[in-house]
Amino acid sequence: MTDQSKELPDAVIEKFQVMHEFAKAAKNNLNKNIFDYVFGGAETETTVKRNRMAIETYTLRPRVMRDVSKMDAGKDLFGMRLKLPVCLAPIGSLQQISAGGGASAAKAAGRFGCAHMLSSVCEPGMDDVAKAAPDACRVFQLYVRGDQDWVDDKVRQAQDLGYKAFAVTIDLDAYSRRERDLSKRFVTAGRQAAVGETHQARFNWSDVDRIKKICKIPFILKGIATAEDSKLAVEHGVDVVYVSNHGGRQLDHGRGSLDVLPECVDAVAGKAKVWVDGGFMRGTDVVKAMALGADMVGLGRLQALALAAGGEDALVRMLDILEQEVKIALMLSGVTGYDELGPEYVHKEYPAYPPHQFSAFPLLDDGY
């Protein structure tokens, strides 16, 4: 049990001992419309499945007979020491999953010791989240819904409110057809608020150059999926290349994020940090990403599961269990930290389970 566990109510610790218990509770707590919104994807949901397929196709190659008695699973980020190299990824309409919305997620990140990225279409807004979690490692993520002056004003607001970095999501030039929602005629609060999308469609590299001139905190581009765009991002001075396919919720028939990661890492060539998200659910998933060159791993649906299962405390508990899983995976791989990992620690094999949104929790289907 970690120190963080001791700060949680005993009932929360007892209720959540393994990861699939968050998924089970979330399914029970969420109505079907919200559940399908969170865990569905675009059209055939092929990209959603390929995110998990990519992760499950990589296997670990452990080394043995090494001294792993001293373990450090932490990571430095924006001048802060995090307990894990994970960021709670931005989720729109998070307030429909848990009453506290982005404030609950940011507070949980601060309590545990990981990063949190607030979506610009998540409630409460950037002001209230900053007040709720002033000491957390907070990042603000923007959907471009206004002109250049509007975007620049958001940059300045984030800086003034103490956000550690500023991100723009760049894979939403068109809102996808999410058939789980459409077939039930369900429209989320975030979709209702999605006005001014033509501004997103016009956003290009000249806008990046303009933002870089006024942005005094690290600048992140989220939604990169090729080596070519990774290289361009570095050439335009981007500080973090965030490899993502929007959780499979935008372009159908895309590649899994972990399959994309190595080419993006190679293209960046150490000139920027590389983050990744897309289906990451377990400690071994995080270790695989770090072995392939990631600096930070985003948690989207896993965050949503924990919040839906029991709010802020459950999210802290999930991170606590994830930390245990990461440390075990590192030790049993024969390393004491991420600097010792490399691509030689993973190998491609056939997945053991048919990949899907919940294939990281095989016991969930066995009634446990």
C-alpha positions as CSV (number, residue, x, y, z in Angstrom):
1,M,0.0,0.0,0.0
2,T,1.4,3.4,-1.0
3,D,1.2,6.6,1.2
4,Q,-1.5,7.8,-1.1
5,S,-3.7,4.8,-0.3
6,K,-3.5,5.7,3.4
7,E,-5.1,9.0,2.6
8,L,-8.1,7.4,1.0
9,P,-11.2,6.1,2.8
10,D,-11.0,2.5,3.7
11,A,-14.2,1.8,1.9
12,V,-12.7,3.1,-1.4
13,I,-9.6,0.9,-1.0
14,E,-11.7,-2.1,-0.2
15,K,-14.1,-1.5,-3.1
16,F,-11.4,-1.1,-5.7
17,Q,-8.6,-3.7,-5.5
18,V,-8.1,-4.4,-9.3
19,M,-8.6,-2.4,-12.4
20,H,-11.6,-4.2,-13.8
21,E,-13.6,-3.2,-10.7
22,F,-13.6,0.4,-11.9
23,A,-15.0,-0.7,-15.3
24,K,-17.7,-2.7,-13.6
25,A,-18.8,0.1,-11.3
26,A,-18.7,2.6,-14.2
27,K,-21.0,0.5,-16.4
28,N,-23.4,0.3,-13.5
29,N,-23.3,4.0,-12.7
30,L,-23.5,5.6,-16.1
31,N,-26.6,5.7,-18.3
32,K,-26.2,4.0,-21.7
33,N,-26.1,7.3,-23.6
34,I,-23.2,8.7,-21.7
35,F,-21.5,5.3,-21.5
36,D,-21.6,4.9,-25.3
37,Y,-20.5,8.5,-25.8
38,V,-17.4,7.9,-23.7
39,F,-16.5,4.4,-24.9
40,G,-17.7,4.6,-28.5
41,G,-15.7,5.8,-31.6
42,A,-16.2,7.0,-35.1
43,E,-18.2,4.9,-37.6
44,T,-17.0,1.3,-37.5
45,E,-14.8,2.0,-34.4
46,T,-11.9,0.3,-36.1
47,T,-9.4,2.9,-34.8
48,V,-10.7,2.3,-31.3
49,K,-9.9,-1.4,-31.6
50,R,-6.6,-0.8,-33.3
51,N,-5.5,1.3,-30.3
52,R,-5.8,-1.7,-28.1
53,M,-4.5,-4.1,-30.8
54,A,-1.3,-2.0,-31.0
55,I,-0.8,-2.2,-27.3
56,E,-1.6,-5.8,-26.9
57,T,0.5,-6.8,-30.0
58,Y,3.6,-5.6,-28.2
59,T,5.0,-8.0,-25.6
60,L,7.6,-7.4,-23.0
61,R,11.2,-8.9,-23.1
62,P,12.3,-9.0,-19.5
63,R,15.9,-9.1,-18.3
64,V,16.8,-10.9,-15.1
65,M,19.5,-11.1,-12.4
66,R,19.7,-7.4,-12.0
67,D,19.5,-5.3,-8.8
68,V,16.0,-3.7,-8.9
69,S,15.7,-3.2,-5.2
70,K,15.6,0.6,-5.6
71,M,12.8,1.7,-7.9
72,D,11.8,5.1,-9.3
73,A,8.6,5.2,-11.3
74,G,8.5,9.0,-11.3
75,K,9.2,11.5,-14.0
76,D,10.0,15.3,-14.1
77,L,7.6,17.5,-16.1
78,F,7.6,21.3,-16.4
79,G,9.7,21.6,-13.3
80,M,7.6,19.3,-11.2
81,R,8.3,15.7,-10.0
82,L,5.4,13.4,-10.9
83,K,4.9,10.0,-9.3
84,L,4.1,8.5,-12.7
85,P,4.7,9.7,-16.3
86,V,1.0,10.0,-17.0
87,C,-1.4,12.8,-17.8
88,L,-5.1,12.7,-17.3
89,A,-6.1,13.4,-21.0
90,P,-8.6,16.1,-21.9
91,I,-12.2,14.8,-22.0
92,G,-15.1,17.0,-23.2
93,S,-18.3,16.8,-21.3
94,L,-16.5,15.3,-18.3
95,Q,-19.1,16.9,-16.1
96,Q,-21.7,14.4,-17.5
97,I,-19.5,11.5,-16.2
98,S,-18.8,13.0,-12.7
99,A,-20.5,16.0,-11.1
100,G,-17.1,17.7,-10.4
101,G,-16.1,17.5,-14.0
102,G,-12.6,18.9,-14.8
103,A,-12.1,20.2,-11.2
104,S,-12.4,16.6,-9.7
105,A,-9.9,15.3,-12.2
106,A,-7.5,18.1,-11.6
107,K,-7.8,17.7,-7.8
108,A,-7.2,14.0,-8.1
109,A,-4.1,14.6,-10.3
110,G,-2.8,17.0,-7.7
111,R,-3.4,14.6,-4.8
112,F,-1.8,11.7,-6.5
113,G,1.0,13.5,-8.3
114,C,0.4,13.3,-12.1
115,A,-0.4,15.8,-14.8
116,H,-3.9,16.9,-15.8
117,M,-5.0,18.4,-19.2
118,L,-8.2,20.3,-19.1
119,S,-10.4,20.3,-22.2
120,S,-11.7,23.7,-23.3
121,V,-15.2,22.1,-23.6
122,C,-15.1,20.7,-20.1
123,E,-16.8,22.3,-17.2
124,P,-16.0,24.0,-15.0
125,G,-13.7,26.3,-17.1
126,M,-10.1,27.1,-16.8
127,D,-10.6,29.7,-14.0
128,D,-12.5,27.4,-11.6
129,V,-10.2,24.4,-12.3
130,A,-7.1,26.6,-11.5
131,K,-8.8,27.6,-8.2
132,A,-9.7,24.0,-7.4
133,A,-6.3,22.6,-8.0
134,P,-3.7,25.4,-7.7
135,D,-0.8,23.1,-7.0
136,A,-1.5,20.5,-9.6
137,C,0.5,20.1,-12.8
138,R,-2.2,21.6,-15.0
139,V,-2.2,21.9,-18.8
140,F,-4.9,23.6,-20.8
141,Q,-6.1,22.1,-24.1
142,L,-7.9,24.2,-26.7
143,Y,-10.3,23.5,-29.5
144,V,-10.1,26.4,-32.0
145,R,-13.5,28.0,-31.9
146,G,-12.6,31.6,-32.7
147,D,-10.3,33.8,-34.7
148,Q,-6.6,34.6,-34.1
149,D,-7.3,37.1,-31.4
150,W,-9.6,34.7,-29.6
151,V,-6.9,32.0,-29.7
152,D,-4.2,34.4,-28.5
153,D,-6.4,35.5,-25.6
154,K,-6.8,31.9,-24.5
155,V,-3.0,31.5,-24.5
156,R,-2.6,34.5,-22.2
157,Q,-5.4,33.4,-19.9
158,A,-3.8,30.0,-19.5
159,Q,-0.5,31.6,-18.7
160,D,-2.0,34.0,-16.2
161,L,-3.8,31.2,-14.4
162,G,-0.7,29.2,-13.9
163,Y,-1.1,26.4,-16.4
164,K,2.2,24.7,-17.0
165,A,1.7,24.3,-20.8
166,F,-0.8,25.1,-23.6
167,A,-2.1,22.5,-26.0
168,V,-4.1,22.8,-29.2
169,T,-5.9,19.7,-30.6
170,I,-5.4,19.5,-34.3
171,D,-7.4,16.4,-35.4
172,L,-10.9,17.9,-35.2
173,D,-11.1,19.7,-38.6
174,A,-14.5,17.9,-39.0
175,Y,-16.6,16.4,-36.3
176,S,-16.8,12.6,-36.9
177,R,-19.9,10.5,-37.3
178,R,-20.2,8.7,-34.0
179,E,-22.8,6.1,-34.8
180,R,-23.5,5.0,-31.2
181,D,-24.7,8.5,-30.5
182,L,-26.4,9.1,-33.8
183,S,-28.3,5.9,-33.7
184,K,-29.9,6.9,-30.4
185,R,-30.3,10.6,-31.5
186,F,-28.1,11.5,-28.5
187,V,-26.3,14.9,-28.5
188,T,-23.8,15.6,-25.7
189,A,-23.3,19.0,-24.1
190,G,-19.9,19.2,-25.7
191,R,-21.3,18.6,-29.2
192,Q,-24.0,21.2,-28.6
193,A,-21.2,23.7,-27.7
194,A,-19.2,22.9,-30.8
195,V,-19.7,26.2,-32.7
196,G,-17.2,28.0,-34.8
197,E,-15.6,24.8,-36.2
198,T,-14.6,26.5,-39.4
199,H,-11.9,28.2,-37.4
200,Q,-10.5,24.8,-36.5
201,A,-10.5,23.7,-40.1
202,R,-8.5,26.8,-41.1
203,F,-5.9,26.3,-38.3
204,N,-2.4,25.7,-39.9
205,W,1.3,26.0,-39.4
206,S,1.3,29.8,-39.6
207,D,-1.0,29.8,-36.6
208,V,1.6,27.7,-34.7
209,D,4.3,30.2,-35.6
210,R,2.1,33.1,-34.3
211,I,1.3,31.3,-31.0
212,K,4.9,30.4,-30.4
213,K,5.7,34.2,-30.5
214,I,3.4,34.9,-27.5
215,C,3.4,31.6,-25.7
216,K,5.7,31.7,-22.7
217,I,4.9,28.2,-21.5
218,P,5.6,24.9,-23.4
219,F,3.4,24.5,-26.5
220,I,1.8,21.2,-27.3
221,L,0.2,20.0,-30.6
222,K,-2.2,17.1,-29.8
223,G,-3.4,14.8,-32.6
224,I,-0.2,14.1,-34.6
225,A,-0.2,10.7,-36.3
226,T,2.7,10.6,-38.8
227,A,6.4,11.1,-38.9
228,E,6.0,13.8,-41.5
229,D,3.9,16.0,-39.2
230,S,6.1,15.2,-36.2
231,K,9.1,16.6,-38.2
232,L,7.1,19.7,-39.2
233,A,6.1,20.3,-35.6
234,V,9.7,20.4,-34.5
235,E,10.6,22.7,-37.3
236,H,8.0,25.1,-36.1
237,G,9.3,25.0,-32.6
238,V,6.6,22.9,-30.9
239,D,7.8,21.7,-27.5
240,V,5.6,18.5,-27.2
241,V,4.5,16.3,-30.1
242,Y,1.4,14.6,-28.8
243,V,0.7,11.4,-30.7
244,S,-3.0,10.7,-30.7
245,N,-5.9,9.7,-32.9
246,H,-8.5,11.2,-30.5
247,G,-9.1,7.8,-28.9
248,G,-10.5,6.5,-32.2
249,R,-13.3,9.1,-32.1
250,Q,-12.3,11.1,-35.2
251,L,-10.8,9.3,-38.3
252,D,-12.0,5.8,-38.7
253,H,-9.6,3.1,-39.9
254,G,-6.6,4.9,-38.4
255,R,-3.6,3.2,-37.0
256,G,-3.2,2.4,-33.3
257,S,-1.3,5.1,-31.4
258,L,1.4,2.7,-30.1
259,D,2.1,1.6,-33.7
260,V,2.5,5.2,-34.7
261,L,4.7,6.2,-31.8
262,P,8.1,4.8,-32.9
263,E,8.1,6.7,-36.2
264,C,7.2,9.9,-34.5
265,V,9.9,9.5,-31.9
266,D,12.5,8.9,-34.7
267,A,11.3,12.0,-36.6
268,V,11.5,14.2,-33.5
269,A,15.0,13.0,-32.9
270,G,15.1,14.4,-29.3
271,K,14.3,17.9,-30.4
272,A,10.9,17.8,-28.6
273,K,9.1,15.7,-26.0
274,V,6.7,13.0,-27.3
275,W,3.5,12.2,-25.5
276,V,1.0,9.5,-26.6
277,D,-2.5,8.4,-25.8
278,G,-5.0,5.9,-27.2
279,G,-6.3,2.9,-25.3
280,F,-3.8,2.9,-22.4
281,M,-5.4,1.0,-19.5
282,R,-2.7,-0.9,-17.5
283,G,0.8,-0.4,-16.0
284,T,2.3,-2.7,-18.6
285,D,0.8,-0.4,-21.3
286,V,2.6,2.6,-19.8
287,V,5.9,0.6,-19.7
288,K,5.6,-0.4,-23.3
289,A,5.0,3.2,-24.4
290,M,8.0,4.4,-22.4
291,A,10.2,1.6,-23.9
292,L,9.2,2.9,-27.4
293,G,10.3,6.4,-26.6
294,A,7.3,8.2,-25.1
295,D,7.9,10.8,-22.4
296,M,4.4,10.9,-21.1
297,V,1.2,8.7,-21.5
298,G,-2.3,10.1,-21.6
299,L,-5.2,8.4,-19.9
300,G,-8.6,9.1,-21.3
301,R,-11.1,6.4,-21.0
302,L,-9.4,4.9,-17.9
303,Q,-9.7,8.3,-16.2
304,A,-13.4,8.3,-17.2
305,L,-14.0,4.8,-15.8
306,A,-12.5,5.7,-12.4
307,L,-14.4,9.0,-12.2
308,A,-17.7,7.3,-13.1
309,A,-17.0,4.5,-10.6
310,G,-16.6,6.8,-7.6
311,G,-15.5,10.3,-8.4
312,E,-12.3,12.0,-7.2
313,D,-11.4,9.3,-4.6
314,A,-11.8,6.5,-7.0
315,L,-9.6,8.3,-9.6
316,V,-6.9,8.7,-7.0
317,R,-7.3,5.0,-6.1
318,M,-7.0,4.0,-9.8
319,L,-3.8,6.0,-10.1
320,D,-2.5,4.3,-7.0
321,I,-3.1,0.8,-8.4
322,L,-1.6,1.9,-11.8
323,E,1.5,3.0,-9.9
324,Q,1.8,-0.5,-8.4
325,E,1.3,-2.1,-11.8
326,V,4.0,0.1,-13.4
327,K,6.5,-0.6,-10.6
328,I,6.0,-4.3,-10.9
329,A,6.3,-4.3,-14.6
330,L,9.6,-2.3,-14.4
331,M,11.1,-4.5,-11.7
332,L,10.1,-7.7,-13.5
333,S,11.6,-6.2,-16.8
334,G,14.9,-5.8,-14.9
335,V,15.0,-2.0,-14.8
336,T,14.8,0.5,-12.0
337,G,13.6,3.4,-14.1
338,Y,12.6,4.5,-17.6
339,D,16.0,5.6,-18.7
340,E,17.1,2.0,-18.7
341,L,14.2,1.0,-21.1
342,G,14.5,0.9,-24.9
343,P,12.9,-0.7,-27.9
344,E,14.8,-3.9,-27.2
345,Y,12.5,-4.5,-24.2
346,V,9.4,-5.1,-26.4
347,H,8.6,-7.5,-29.2
348,K,5.7,-8.0,-31.6
349,E,3.4,-11.0,-31.1
350,Y,-0.2,-11.9,-31.8
351,P,-2.7,-10.5,-29.2
352,A,-3.9,-13.0,-26.6
353,Y,-7.4,-11.5,-26.6
354,P,-9.5,-10.0,-29.4
355,P,-8.8,-6.3,-29.0
356,H,-11.7,-4.0,-28.0
357,Q,-12.3,-1.1,-25.6
358,F,-12.3,-3.4,-22.6
359,S,-9.9,-6.2,-23.6
360,A,-7.5,-4.9,-20.9
361,F,-9.9,-6.3,-18.4
362,P,-10.6,-9.9,-19.4
363,L,-11.9,-10.8,-16.0
364,L,-14.8,-8.3,-16.5
365,D,-16.5,-10.8,-18.8
366,D,-16.0,-13.7,-16.3
367,G,-18.3,-12.1,-13.7
368,Y,-15.6,-11.1,-11.2
